[in-house]
Each structure stands twice: as structure tokens, then as C-alpha cells.
């Protein structure tokens, strides 16, 4: 049974902090859920707390088995324990992999629009950030493979980050698209960094395929690093536990040695407990959550198309994020953000923060109680009416 009746207004969480200056403002931003972390996970954490000591803890065999079983059952990814490295987060993992599997000044391709920390992770590790704009076709993002081939042909390009499902666009890359990326990567000796943190948030009309799925063939394992966490689907972001998977023996040996040198696998005790519990007991809960999110998606998408047609939503095939095109209003990015806050009393993620292709867009998080979502949609309609009156 899911619980959408949560009040995060008075905590120190990132999303609701904006209301400290304006208690009328409704934030629909940061990609965690305003849905309670499952009770069975909170109970598992409480059992640890009841032991009264939060001391050094190592990942159990059951922890690894839970990951392996979940990835095989839900994503057709066959893994072994020694192919896994535990991490505090996907961002930490990406930085770690970039540092140890690429060199200073190497180029790393990032599809634009992109999750903002990608750029920081690349640039701050002294690599070249190669922004690769996605193309809109019939309201969805697609990959220009002819251009991707040309970009990968650059001898300085050594890696590509593939976010699937895509944040912020919400699109799920098809098996054909993923295979084409892998083929080009193989041809040009480019490492594939597969960020699949959102791939458990699935809807009935689309199921993401993993870059490391058995159906992709054995060849991909020599060039792919999979990064994953239970945090998005089970609302565990604050517990700091993720993992990466590598099948290639040489890449794995490099990362294992680096992980030992940096003690990167020393993660949060409660994160280990929560992750194992999520993967062991969470399938039915997640099914219910995803059904709820799918209804939220459909409600928001249809409402905007019918009631506020100047805001053009991109249809999310995965994730609980909706990418909204506000370009019809002719506002600058700063004006758009300001008017949404002042006229609609709503806070969204500014698209310009997601790269050049994000200009004129906003990102909305619909993982909230349906009454809150309806409130947000009415605020967007009020924004629309107010702007068009002026």
C-alpha cells in the first residue's frame, strides 16, 4: 500500500527549501518522490536502529544476491558478485569511472539536454565536455546517428554517457537505438557509461532495455559500465547507496584496484539495508507506485494539451519527470522562471540548466499526491492566463 500523504515542508530537504522565502510557492522540482518510502524498508531500518549501535558494516551475501536477482528478473542483466562495485551514488560512480577509465583532456559525449551534474563531473575532472544535441521529432527526442558517428570518430572522444530512461526528456531509448550506440562505440573504441538510475520507473506502454541486457549480446560487455541505484524507484536518495557493474576483466581489474585505493565501497549502513530490502520485497509496492505515477503522467499530459496548449509537454515514456516546452510565450529563460514563480506560484526546474537545447523548457516532477499535481496544473493554467492578459 503506497502512502502519498507526506509533508516535507518543514524538513531540510532540497526540494521544499524554496518555500522558506515564499510559503505560497509550490515546488515540483528535485527528482525524488513526495511518496513515502515503503513501510517495509523503514521497518528494516528500524530493526537495525533497535540494535543500538551503528557500527562498521560490510555488504552481506544477501545484499549482492538481491541486486543480482533484481537485475536478472526485471532487466535481463546477468551479473556475478565480483562484477559489482558499491558506491555512495551514481554521481560519485561516474566521477570515479571517468577518473580511472579515461585520461585528462579526453572527450566525453553527453546528450543534450542532460542531467546538470554530468557537465560538472566531466569538466571538474579535466575532461572535454562534448555536448551532443538531441533532435526533436514528432514531439520526442531522437538521436542523429550520422552525426554521432562523426563525433565519435574524433580521436579525443573516449566515452559517452547514456541516460536511459532519459532525464529530463523522459524518453526510453529503443533496443535498436541502444544497439546502434553500442555498434558505434565498438567501431570507435568508445566507452559506454550507462546511467540507468530511472529504469525501474516503468509504465505499461514502455519498458526500458538495459545497455547490459543479455539480449544486447556479449560484445557490449567489453565496453560498458552500468551504473544503477534503488534510490529513484524506492525513494532512498538520502541513504547514499548505489552500484556499478563491469563485465570486462581488464576494466573490472582497474576499477577494483581504484575502489580499494579510494575506499569507495564504504557506504551508508542503512543504505545497504534499504537497497537489499527494496530489491527483495519491493516488486509489488513498485508495481503499485508505477501505476499511480502512470495515472499522474496521463492526467498532466492530457490536462496541458487541452487546457494550456501553449505549454507543450513531451510525453514521458519513463521516469516521473515531464519536460515542458514554453517557447510559445516568447519569454527569456529568466523571465519564464520569474513569471512562473510570481504569477503561478510554482517552481519548476529551468530547462536552460540542462544545456543549450533546454532553453525555453521547464522540468516538472509529477511523483506527488494527485491533489498536489492538480494544484500544480491549475497554477500553470493561471500562469498562462496571466501572461496572455498582459
Secondary structure, 3 states (H helix, E strand, C coil): CCCCCCCCCCCCCCHHHHHHCCCCCEECCCCCCCCCCCHHHHHHHHHHHCCCCCCCCCCCHHHHHHHHHHHHHHHCCCCCHHHEEEECCHHHHHHHHHHHHCCCCCEEEEEECCCCHHHHHHHHCCCEEEEEECEEECCEEECCHHHHHHHHCCCCEEEEEEECCCCCCCCCCCHHHHHHHHHHHHHHCCEEEEECCCCCCEECCECCCCCCCHHHCHHHHHCEEEEECCHHHHCCHHHCCEEEEECCHHHHHHHHHHHHHHCCCCCCHHHHHHHHHHHHHCHHHHHHHHHHHHHHHHHHHHHHHHHCCCCEEECCCECCEEEEECHHHCCCHHHHHHHHHHHCCEECEEHHHHCHHHCCEEEEECCCCHHHHHHHHHHHHHHHHHHHHC
